[in-house]
Amino acid sequence: MPKLKIALLYGGKSTEHEVSVHSAKTVAQILERKYDILKIFINKEGLWFLQDKLGSKQKEDAAVSPVVNSKYNLLAADGRNFKADVFFPILHGAMGEDGTMQGMFEILNSAYVGCGVLTSALGMDKELCKLLASFYGVPIVPYIKLDSYSKYKDEELEAAVKKLGYPLFVKPLRLGSSVGVSKVLIPKQLKGALSKAFDYENSVLIEKGIVPAREIFCAVVGSGDNIHTSLCGELMAVNGEFFDYKAKYEDPRGCDMKIPADISHETQDKMRIAAHDIFKVLRGDGFARVDFLLNRDGDFYFSEINTIPGLSDTSLFPNLWGASKKVYADILDILIHLALKRKQIKEGFSLER
């Protein structure tokens, strides 16, 4: 029986380009034991290249494009064509995790790993996720949303912020990996934090700071009525005010990971139920990581969902499953199986009236 051909897509146009490449290296090493892997690097301009060796652009890489064709779905500039059985996007952030890439897979009529168009788009919008979570009874942190194109008076903003109280966190609405996020301790820091966030997005959130706050994470795999959650884990910033991009990816000693988290069984059970419910409410399919904030009184709040979380051997997602006694290779197999199953179900529906 021939091996399934899995097209790994990594890199991309977002600010999380390097994180994506790092994740893809781990996934490729695992999947190559069982599958035929097509390594597709997407550069920061959005161009696709088929690689022999996974990494940044190399001169021997062949330009390749997705195509709508009944016999193949990838066409190289040198005339070669390939039929990927499953696309596996490892593309964090915009133009990869936000529903745009998933929409292309739907047009190609191809199986793909991870959440669909709607869930991916919702997952990137922090406000819509909060509203849905809150509607279903999961606590959220009070916030204000601002748009760069909306006119607001300084005194009105000051009054709204005063109700939230300091400290605050200012963050772009649709970015991940703590890009553009600032902790604001006093009023005079707010303007600079907003300017920084608006450099990345035209919409930002100002959230009430939970101080002190612990960042707790739960991994999710599955779909429909068959959704599984991992044990919860915790990340603690070592050299900064909070767990920012530098602590996550640039400083090798920027954070400590503790899995399982040192929390009560009752709190962990409640968080796992909340992660399950948020994933289901958003119509998740495949996998995700759900993030929470925990205060000193044991109250927790939904923070955000990552529909394509970090997947490297040092990332939370595989380590959460490892602590839950699940083999990472088996988890990746499940994701590929779910992708094929979803396509099979979709093909079973009639398009005729």
N, C-alpha and C positions, 0 to 999 in steps of 0.2 A: 504494500500500500504506500503510495507516494506521501511524502510529508506535506502538511499544510504549509502554505506560503504566507508568512506574516510580514506585512510592511510596517516597519517601525518609522514613525515620523517624529523628528526631533529638531531642536533649534528654534526656529520661528522668529517672528518680528517683534515679540514682546520684550519687555525689560527683564524677563526671566529666561532669556535665551540660554545663558550658560548653565542655569539650573537644569533646564531641559536636557541638554547634552549629557550632563552628569547622571541624570536619572536613566537615560537611554542606555548608557554603557552597562549599567547593572542588569537591566532587563534583557538586553541582547545576550549577555554572557549566560544567562539562565535559559532563555528560550532556544538558543542555538543547540542545546543538547537534544532537543526534541523536534524542532521546527526548522523549515527553510526560511531564513531571515533576509528580507530586503531592507537595507539600511538607507533611509532617505533623509538627508540633511536639508533643512530649509534655512537659507541664510537670512540675514536681517532685512534684506530687500524683498523677501518672500519667494525667491527662486528655489526650485527643487533640484537636488543632485543625488544621484545614486552612488553610494560609496562602497568600497571594499573594506576600508578601515573606518570605523565610526569615530567621528570627531569633527573638528572644524573643517572648513572647505580645503580640499586638496586639488592640485592641478589635474590629477588623473580622474577626478570625479566626472561622471557623465550627467549632463543635464537631462532631466526627466520631467514629464508632466502627467497629471491625471487626465484621463480621457473617458468619454462615454462610448463604450463599444461592447458588443455582446461577447466578444472573445477575450478581451484584455482590458485592463483599467489603468495601465501605466505605459507610457510611450517615451522611449529615450530618443535624444536628438540624433543618435547614430542609427536609428531605425529599429533597434531591438524593442520588443514589447513584452510585457509581463502581466500575469493575472494574479493579483494578490487575493488570497481567500479571505483574509481579514486585515483591515487596517488597524493599527494600534497607535493612536496619537499620544505622544508623550510631550505635549505642548502646553506649557503652563501660561496662563494669562490670556491676553487679547489675541485674536486670530488663531485660536487653537483650543481654548477651554471655554469659549463664550458662545458656542453654538454655530459659529461661522464655518469651521472645519466640518462639524457634524452635518451641517446642511449640504456641504459638498459630497460627503459620503452617501447621503440619501439620494442626491442627483445621480451619483455613479451606481446606485442600487447595489452597494457593497456592504458587507458586514463590517462592523467596526466596534472596537472595545470602548466601553464607557457609556456615560449618559447621552441621551438624545439631544436634539436641538433645543427644545423647550427647557428641559432641566439644566442644560449647560448655560443657557442664557440667563435663567433665573439665578443660578448659582453664582454668577459673576456680579449680580446686582445685590449689594449688601442690604439695601433698604427693602427690596421686594422679599428677600429671604427672611428678614426680620419680621416683616408684616405677616407673612404666611406662618412663620413659627409662632408668633404671638397669637394669631387667630386660633391656632390649635393648642394653646395653653402653655407653650414653652416660654419662660421668662426671657426678656430682652433688656438691654441697657437703654435708658432714655437717650435720645439723639435729636439733632437738627440736621436737615439736608439743605445745602446751599448749591445754587447753580451759578456759574460764571456769567451767564447771559441775563440773569434776573437782577433787577435793581432793588437794593435793600439799604435802609438807612443805618448808619452806625449805631444810633441809639436803640433801634429795634433789635439789632443783633446783640448788643450789649445786654439788653433786658432778657433776651431768650437764653443767652449763655449764662447769665446770672442764675436763672432758674435751674440750670443743669448743675452749676457749681464746679469749682476747680478741684483737682486737675481734670483736664480734658484730653481726649485723643482726636486728632484731626487726620482723616485718611481719604484718599481717592475712593470713589464709589465702586469702581469695577477692577481694581488691581489687587494682586496677591503678593505673597512673600514680604509683606510689610513695606513695599515700595511706596515712597512718598508719605509715610506715616510720621507724625510728630506727637510727642507728649508735651502738653501745654500746662505749665504750673501756675503762671500768673498772666493777667490780662495783656500785658505788653508783648507777650510771646505769640498771641493769637494771630496777628496779622501776618507774621512771617510764616507760621505754620500753614495758614490758608494759601499763601502765595506758593509755597512748596508743593502742596497738594494739587493746586490748580495748574501747575506745570505739567502734570500727567493726565489730568481729566478735567472736563468742564462741570463735573458734579462731585461734591465732597460731603462727607459726614463729619459732624462734630458730635462726639460721643462723651457721655459722662464717664469719667475715669473711676474704675473700681480699685480702690487703694486700701490695703495691698491686694493685688489680684494674682491668682495662680492660673496659668494657662494649661487647660486640660484638653486632651484630644482623644477621639474615638474613631476607629476605622470601620467602614461599612462595606459589605460585599453582598450582592444579590439583586433580586428584582421582585416586584409584585408582593406575593405573600411569603416569599422565601428570602428574607433579608436577615443577614447575620452581622453582629457587631463584635468588635474586639474588646479586650480589656482596655481600660483607660490608661493613658500615659501623660506625663507632665514634662514640660520644658521650662527650665529656669535660666534667665539671663544672668550671666556672671559679671560681665564688664560694662553693663549699660543700664539705662533707665528702664528699658523694656526690651522685649525680644524682637529686635529690629532686623533689617536685612543683613547688616554687618555681622550681628551675632549668629544669624542663621547660616550664612554662606562664606563669609570672608575671614572671620576670626576663628581659628581652630579650637580656641578655648573660650568661645563666646557664650556657650550654653552648656547646661548639664541636662541629660535625658534620664528620666526615671520611669521605668515601665515594669510592673504596673505602678500607677500613681499612688502615693501615700494618702489615700482618702478612705472614708468609711465604706463598707459594703453597700450600705443604703444609698449613699451619694453616687457611687459607681453604678449601681443598678438603675437609678433614676436617670443618670446621664446616658446610659446605653439605651434606655427606652426612648429618651428624647432624640438621640441620634437616629434610631430606627424610624421614629415617627417623622422627623424632618425629611429624611431621605425618601420615605414613602409619600409624604405630602407633596414633595417636589417632583414626584414620579421618577425617582432615580432608577437607574438601570446600569448595573455593572459595579462601580465602586466609587468611594468618596472618603474624605476625612472630615469629620464634623468637629469644630473647635468651640470650646466653652471657656468662660471666665468664672472662677470660683472665689468668693470673698471669705473673709476670716470667720464669718458666722456660719459657713457651710452652704450658703445660697449660691446657686449657679445661674449663669445667663448664657444663652446662645450667642456666639460671636459671628461665625460664618461657616460656610461649607466649601470645601475644595473638591470639585468634581474630577480634577486630575492632580492629585497631590504629588509631592515628591516621591520618587520610586527608587532612589539609589539605596545602597546597602546601609547608609548612615541616616536615611530619612525615617520619619516617624511611621509611615504606613507599613512597611515591611516589618519593622521592629515591634509595632503593636500586635501584628499577627504572630510574630515569633513568640512573644510573651503569652499569647493565647494558645500556644502549642499547635500552631498551623505552619506548615512548610510554605515558604514564599513561592516556590515553583508551583505548588499545588494551587495557590491563590491565582497565579497568572494563568494557569490552565483553566480555572473556573471562569475567569474573565473572557478568555477566548471562546469557551463553550457558550457563555451567555450571549456573546456577539453573534455567533452562528445561529443560536436558537431564536434570537429576536428576528433575524432576517428570515428564517424559515417560517416563523409565525406570520410575519408580514406578507410573505409570498402566498400564504394560504388564504388571504382575503381577496375577494373579487373586486376589481376596479370598475366593473360594468354595473350599470343601473338596471 
